[in-house]
Amino acid sequence: MLKAQSDRITAPIDTQQTALVKGGINPAVSRQNDRGAVDAGRRLGYMTLMLTRTAEQRAALSQLLQEQQNPLSPNYRKWLTPEEFAERFGVSPNDLDKLRDWLKSQGFTVESTARGRSWIVFSGTAAQVENTFHTQIRRYQSNGKMHFANAAQPSIPAALESLVGGIRGLDDFYPEPPPHPKYNGSDGFHALAPDDFAVIYDVTPLLTAGINGTGVGIAVIGQSDFNLTDIATFRESLALPAQVPQQILVGPDPGFNDSELEADLDLEWSGAVARNAALTYVYSNDAFDAASYAIDNAVAPIVSFSFSLCDSGLSGPDATALRDLAQQANAEGITWIASSGDAGAAACDQGEFPATHGLTTAVPASVPEVTGVGGTEFLQGSQYWGATNSGSLGSALSYIPEIGWNDTAYYNKTLVASGGGASSLYAQPYWQLGPGVPNSQARNVPDVSLSASAAFTPYLVVIQGQNTYAGGTSVSAPAFAGIVALLNHYLLAGGVIQQPGLANINPFLYGLAQSTADVFHDIEAGTNIVPCQSGTPDCTDGSLGYIAGPGYDQVTGLGSVDVYRLANEWNPSQTYLKFSDQAT
């Protein structure tokens, strides 16, 4: 076992000797959008000092994560508590005390400290930030909204350079929810009710056997307030058991905003798939702050995340910090599910038509320790649906063949397709192998996919008391989180595991794809190709993107899942050992 971290602050903190914090400027900041300084007394209510691990800690954590998933290891499924994680992979208590004392000496209020000893949350005025970190906080106009951000790289005392990896919260360029294009079709269309989803993806046999997520929790991450009445109305109208989500606010209240729909559909559809799972809504102004809290406090064994940033939106240190968070989640047994994005192979364009930023993927789906969920769409045809709805509004008759999701042509001058491609931030993990997997040396996304088309077969959602219809990978992600909750319940009921928690399920998904063909619906048609502006990166003949094909592809990943077969074929002993040579 690795010994507790030794102290790294070995000299007095001299504020005259400083070092720049690398990657400390948001890429959205530009001089042309500068609208002047913020008021000196403006309070920044939730800033985070991100702390780094040593090379020794990183190597030891990587080894532990493999051992926790190896049935032959004595550390198999020995998940850590946040405090156990802190003792092995956090900064030392002495260094933590010195950092807190230093922040207080600069006039800041220390709000909280991570249980895993990986960050410190603090607050203060813009003037205190400028004096301490030697940068200006200014106002910037971007996409019709006014933001604040630091104008230059912040600096810290040189004595802290080996400890501090970054400072979050110096700007309010938070991740944006996807646009969720509305369905506007004619009479006779089919919207997905929970019972439709259960029939199409073979969930019904598990529900019939009492496998419904009982005893398993899902932490749904959000950036807005929501109305509990919407969740109750959705569940009651669709004959789902009553379930009241718990709520945890992290930092200042974001109020009701354009992320409210995301909150509703994520809570409604994770619970529509895993009907008795315990739902906890963890929300903040910044979804990444909410996710950090959920992981550091081990709120639930599954985290559902439907927000994203494109790869170029993260600096190298930010990318490292995000993976550090995902690895902490896995060490605690947490499975992190994230949407792969809704702009096809052009994540950085965020739907803007035509694409100009080249082939890009989205985080956190591209983090190797996160399961990225892409999108499919069903073939159209009356033969797949019953003539009338049941009392719970279901009418699907069986599995419906799928293609890669791409509604770009339907919505006209908006990029709307399954996010996927090769990450520019993370290397290809040892387990991402198999037919169709590109030998790109980069992490490929997505891993799996589910229905996502709002144009042709949207999901039924209740928001502000009204029925509406939505699609996108930000619906397929919480739906897949529900599937993982069912998988946990199935394994618990069978005595295969004694506590919820499967950590990083990606190695097992890829192992199953190589050994059991009937777990996945291999999607062999469709694309996430989108129009691009001539002369921009990766633009060939006015388009860029990928084509679905046999095996893995960068449109739908391994494909969609047959949930009943996934549960029955889940065998860690066989699937992990397929990659044991690569892992070591």
Secondary structure as the mmCIF struct_conf table of DSSP 4:
data_model
#
loop_
_struct_conf.conf_type_id
_struct_conf.id
_struct_conf.beg_label_comp_id
_struct_conf.beg_label_asym_id
_struct_conf.beg_label_seq_id
_struct_conf.end_label_comp_id
_struct_conf.end_label_asym_id
_struct_conf.end_label_seq_id
HELX_LH_PP_P HELX_LH_PP_P1 LEU A 2 ASP A 7
BEND BEND1 ALA A 11 ALA A 11
TURN_TY1_P TURN_TY1_P1 THR A 15 GLN A 16
BEND BEND2 GLN A 17 GLN A 17
STRN STRN1 THR A 18 LEU A 20
TURN_TY1_P TURN_TY1_P2 LYS A 22 GLY A 23
BEND BEND3 ILE A 25 ILE A 25
TURN_TY1_P TURN_TY1_P3 PRO A 27 ALA A 28
HELX_RH_3T_P HELX_RH_3T_P1 ARG A 31 ASN A 33
STRN STRN2 ASP A 34 ALA A 37
HELX_LH_PP_P HELX_LH_PP_P2 VAL A 38 ASP A 39
TURN_TY1_P TURN_TY1_P4 ALA A 40 GLY A 41
STRN STRN3 ARG A 43 LEU A 51
HELX_LH_PP_P HELX_LH_PP_P3 THR A 52 THR A 54
HELX_RH_AL_P HELX_RH_AL_P1 ALA A 55 GLN A 69
TURN_TY1_P TURN_TY1_P5 PRO A 71 LEU A 72
BEND BEND4 SER A 73 SER A 73
TURN_TY1_P TURN_TY1_P6 PRO A 74 ARG A 77
HELX_LH_PP_P HELX_LH_PP_P4 TRP A 79 THR A 81
HELX_RH_AL_P HELX_RH_AL_P2 PRO A 82 PHE A 89
BEND BEND5 GLY A 90 GLY A 90
HELX_RH_AL_P HELX_RH_AL_P3 PRO A 93 SER A 105
TURN_TY1_P TURN_TY1_P7 GLN A 106 GLY A 107
STRN STRN4 THR A 109 THR A 113
TURN_TY1_P TURN_TY1_P8 ARG A 115 GLY A 116
BEND BEND6 ARG A 117 SER A 118
STRN STRN5 TRP A 119 THR A 125
HELX_RH_AL_P HELX_RH_AL_P4 ALA A 126 PHE A 133
BEND BEND7 HIS A 134 HIS A 134
STRN STRN6 ILE A 137 SER A 142
TURN_TY1_P TURN_TY1_P9 ASN A 143 GLY A 144
STRN STRN7 LYS A 145 ASN A 150
BEND BEND8 ALA A 151 ALA A 152
STRN STRN8 SER A 155 PRO A 157
HELX_RH_3T_P HELX_RH_3T_P2 ALA A 158 LEU A 160
TURN_TY1_P TURN_TY1_P10 GLU A 161 LEU A 163
STRN STRN9 VAL A 164 ARG A 168
BEND BEND9 LEU A 170 ASP A 171
HELX_LH_PP_P HELX_LH_PP_P5 TYR A 174 PRO A 175
STRN STRN10 GLU A 176 GLU A 176
HELX_LH_PP_P HELX_LH_PP_P6 PRO A 177 PRO A 178
HELX_LH_PP_P HELX_LH_PP_P7 PRO A 181 TYR A 183
TURN_TY1_P TURN_TY1_P11 ASP A 187 GLY A 188
HELX_LH_PP_P HELX_LH_PP_P8 ALA A 191 ALA A 191
STRN STRN11 LEU A 192 LEU A 192
HELX_LH_PP_P HELX_LH_PP_P9 ALA A 193 ALA A 193
HELX_RH_AL_P HELX_RH_AL_P5 PRO A 194 ILE A 200
TURN_TY1_P TURN_TY1_P12 TYR A 201 ASP A 202
HELX_RH_AL_P HELX_RH_AL_P6 THR A 204 THR A 208
TURN_TY1_P TURN_TY1_P13 ALA A 209 GLY A 210
BEND BEND10 ASN A 212 ASN A 212
TURN_TY1_P TURN_TY1_P14 THR A 214 GLY A 215
STRN STRN12 GLY A 217 GLY A 222
BEND BEND11 GLN A 223 SER A 224
HELX_RH_AL_P HELX_RH_AL_P7 LEU A 228 SER A 237
TURN_TY1_P TURN_TY1_P15 LEU A 238 ALA A 239
HELX_LH_PP_P HELX_LH_PP_P10 LEU A 240 ALA A 242
STRN STRN13 GLN A 246 LEU A 249
BEND BEND12 GLY A 251 PRO A 252
BEND BEND13 PHE A 256 PHE A 256
TURN_TY1_P TURN_TY1_P16 ASP A 258 SER A 259
HELX_RH_AL_P HELX_RH_AL_P8 GLU A 260 VAL A 273
BEND BEND14 ALA A 274 ALA A 274
TURN_TY1_P TURN_TY1_P17 ARG A 275 ASN A 276
HELX_LH_PP_P HELX_LH_PP_P11 ALA A 277 ALA A 277
STRN STRN14 ALA A 278 TYR A 283
BEND BEND15 ASN A 285 ASP A 286
HELX_RH_AL_P HELX_RH_AL_P9 ALA A 287 ASP A 296
TURN_TY1_P TURN_TY1_P18 ASN A 297 ALA A 298
BEND BEND16 PRO A 301 PRO A 301
STRN STRN15 ILE A 302 PHE A 305
STRN STRN16 SER A 308 SER A 308
STRN STRN17 LEU A 309 CYS A 310
HELX_RH_3T_P HELX_RH_3T_P3 ASP A 311 GLY A 313
BEND BEND17 LEU A 314 LEU A 314
HELX_RH_AL_P HELX_RH_AL_P10 GLY A 316 ALA A 331
TURN_TY1_P TURN_TY1_P19 GLU A 332 GLY A 333
HELX_LH_PP_P HELX_LH_PP_P12 ILE A 334 ILE A 334
STRN STRN18 THR A 335 SER A 339
BEND BEND18 ASP A 342 ASP A 342
STRN STRN19 ALA A 343 ALA A 343
TURN_TY1_P TURN_TY1_P20 GLY A 344 ALA A 345
STRN STRN20 ALA A 346 ALA A 346
HELX_RH_3T_P HELX_RH_3T_P4 ALA A 347 ASP A 349
TURN_TY1_P TURN_TY1_P21 GLN A 350 GLY A 351
BEND BEND19 PHE A 353 PRO A 354
STRN STRN21 ALA A 355 ALA A 355
BEND BEND20 HIS A 357 HIS A 357
BEND BEND21 LEU A 359 LEU A 359
STRN STRN22 THR A 360 THR A 360
STRN STRN23 ALA A 362 VAL A 363
TURN_TY1_P TURN_TY1_P22 PRO A 364 SER A 366
BEND BEND22 VAL A 367 VAL A 367
TURN_TY1_P TURN_TY1_P23 PRO A 368 GLU A 369
STRN STRN24 VAL A 370 PHE A 378
HELX_LH_PP_P HELX_LH_PP_P13 LEU A 379 GLN A 380
HELX_RH_3T_P HELX_RH_3T_P5 SER A 382 TYR A 384
STRN STRN25 TRP A 385 TRP A 385
BEND BEND23 ALA A 387 THR A 388
TURN_TY1_P TURN_TY1_P24 GLY A 391 SER A 392
BEND BEND24 LEU A 393 LEU A 393
STRN STRN26 ALA A 396 ALA A 396
BEND BEND25 SER A 398 SER A 398
STRN STRN27 GLU A 402 GLY A 404
STRN STRN28 ASN A 406 ASN A 406
HELX_RH_AL_P HELX_RH_AL_P11 THR A 408 TYR A 411
BEND BEND26 ASN A 412 THR A 414
STRN STRN29 ALA A 417 ALA A 417
STRN STRN30 GLY A 421 ALA A 427
HELX_LH_PP_P HELX_LH_PP_P14 GLN A 428 PRO A 429
TURN_TY1_P TURN_TY1_P25 TYR A 430 TRP A 431
BEND BEND27 GLY A 434 GLY A 434
TURN_TY1_P TURN_TY1_P26 PRO A 435 GLY A 436
BEND BEND28 GLN A 441 GLN A 441
STRN STRN31 ALA A 442 VAL A 445
BEND BEND29 ASP A 447 ASP A 447
STRN STRN32 VAL A 448 SER A 451
TURN_TY1_P TURN_TY1_P27 ALA A 454 PHE A 456
BEND BEND30 THR A 457 THR A 457
HELX_LH_PP_P HELX_LH_PP_P15 PRO A 458 PRO A 458
STRN STRN33 TYR A 459 ILE A 463
TURN_TY1_P TURN_TY1_P28 GLN A 464 GLY A 465
STRN STRN34 GLN A 466 ALA A 470
BEND BEND31 GLY A 472 GLY A 472
HELX_RH_AL_P HELX_RH_AL_P12 THR A 473 ALA A 493
TURN_TY1_P TURN_TY1_P29 GLY A 494 GLY A 495
BEND BEND32 VAL A 496 VAL A 496
BEND BEND33 GLN A 498 PRO A 500
HELX_RH_AL_P HELX_RH_AL_P13 ASN A 506 SER A 515
HELX_RH_3T_P HELX_RH_3T_P6 ALA A 517 VAL A 519
STRN STRN35 PHE A 520 HIS A 521
BEND BEND34 ALA A 525 ALA A 525
STRN STRN36 THR A 527 THR A 527
STRN STRN37 VAL A 530 PRO A 531
STRN STRN38 CYS A 532 CYS A 532
TURN_TY1_P TURN_TY1_P30 SER A 534 GLY A 535
BEND BEND35 THR A 536 THR A 536
TURN_TY1_P TURN_TY1_P31 PRO A 537 ASP A 538
STRN STRN39 THR A 540 THR A 540
TURN_TY1_P TURN_TY1_P32 ASP A 541 GLY A 542
STRN STRN40 SER A 543 LEU A 544
STRN STRN41 ILE A 547 ILE A 547
BEND BEND36 PRO A 550 GLY A 551
STRN STRN42 ASP A 553 ASP A 553
TURN_TY1_P TURN_TY1_P33 GLN A 554 THR A 556
STRN STRN43 GLY A 557 GLY A 557
TURN_TY1_P TURN_TY1_P34 LEU A 558 LEU A 558
STRN STRN44 SER A 560 VAL A 561
HELX_RH_AL_P HELX_RH_AL_P14 VAL A 563 GLU A 569
HELX_RH_AL_P HELX_RH_AL_P15 PRO A 572 LEU A 577
TURN_TY1_P TURN_TY1_P35 LYS A 578 PHE A 579
HELX_RH_AL_P HELX_RH_AL_P16 SER A 580 ALA A 583
#
